[in-house]
Amino acid sequence: MVSGIRFMATSGAFGNTIASLYGPTPQPETKAEIFNFAAAAALTAVPNRLGFFGAGAAPNSPIIVGQFNSRSHITDYLGADYGQLVNTRFTSTTTVEVSGVANAVTGHTLATIPQESGTLLMRFREPNNTAVQTQNAVLRAVDLDANHQALDVTLSVVTNATIYGSELANTDGGVGDATWTQLSDGAGAGTTLTLNNQATEANIHDYHLMISLSPGQAGRKIDFAFYVQLEFL
């Protein structure tokens, strides 16, 4: 299996239960994987993307400017639908609307959302399969330039889309966030989402994340990405 940091879907089309992630017969990583972008790679590369849409479905249901995503899907680079996910929609700094495959709940406080209702699973696998601890992990939303790369991930913040992120409880005992973090304000400013340290030694460390997005202007927005860095010891 691939080492390093990988992004995967965690819900909806992939079981919508914690058992679908961790057993006794978990989803294979190859099925759940989201495109892990290499600098300057073609946007047409596979596997798939995480797509955000309006109340209809992929690929032709845009989010109204100023509103947040009503549906989340696995898509290809053109937006074709490969499976609906549980959707997490920003409603206030401390609440979220959870909808999609399994349920619809408005006004949920963030810290009560279970792991399996996350948008995105970030998995770190230690390259030598050694049991380690992780610390100082952060998530950023970054714009890609004309060559499909972010030259400085600490400065390259998404423009023309407001993006919020939040971490759910993890399997190491870390509690979920009580508030959203604004990863991008749509005008090139934003901050990082600090993720829980995981002190239990293991060769795999999972981070369960919620993502919500609002476009700043009409038109398809594809040239941005999520970036994670962490320390392990």
Residue, then its C-alpha position, 0 to 999 in steps of 0.5 A: m500500500v502507498s505510504g505518505i499522506r493520502f486523501m480519501a472519501t469517508s462516507g455515503a458511497f463508501g458505506n456511511t458507517i464507521a465499519s466501512l472504514y475500519g472493518p471487519t471488511p473495510q473499503p479498499e483504499t483504491k476505491a475510496e481514494i481522492f486524487n492526490f495531486a502532484a505538482a504540474a500534473a495535468l488536471t485530466a489525471v486520475p483517479n477522482r476528485l471531491g466535487f461540491f454542488g448545489a441542491g441538484a446533483a453532479p455535474n450540472s447543479p452549481i452552487i449559487v454564489g454566496q451560498f454553500n454546498s448542498r451536495s458532495h460527490i466523488t467526481d472526475y475532472l469534468g464533474a461526472d458523478y461517481g457516488q454521492l457522499v454525506n454533505t456537510r454544509f456550513t450554517s454558522t461558525t458552530t453549526v452544520e447541516v448534515s445531509g445526503v445519503a443517510n440523514a438530514v440534520t440542520g443546526h447540528t453542533l460541530a463536535t457532535i458529528p460522527q467520524e463517518s459523516g466527514t467529507l474527507l479522510m486524510r490518512f498518513r501511512e508511515p513510509n517504513n510501516t513503523a509505529v509512530q506518533t504524529q503532531n503539528a498537523v495542519l490543513r490548508a486550501v491553496d490555489l494552483d497557478a497556471n502550471h497547476q502547482a502551488l509555489d508557496v503553500t504558506l501564501s497561496v490561499v484560494t481566491n474566488a471561493t470561501i472555504y471552511g474546514s473542521e476536524l471530527a473526533n479521531t480514533d486516538g481520542g481527540v475530540g471534534d472541533a467546536t467551530w469551523t476554521q475559515l481556510s479561505d475568505g475568497a479573496g486570497a486570505g485565510t488560515t490553517l486548520t490545526l489538527n489533533n496530535q495523535a500520541t498513540e503509536a501506529n503505522i497509520h494515522d487518520y484525520h476525519l475532516m469536514i469541508s464546506l465551500s461557497p463560490g465567490q463568482a459564477g463558473r466552474k472552480i477547479d484549480f485549487a487543492f487541499y494541502v496537509q503537512l505533519e510531523f511524525l516521531 
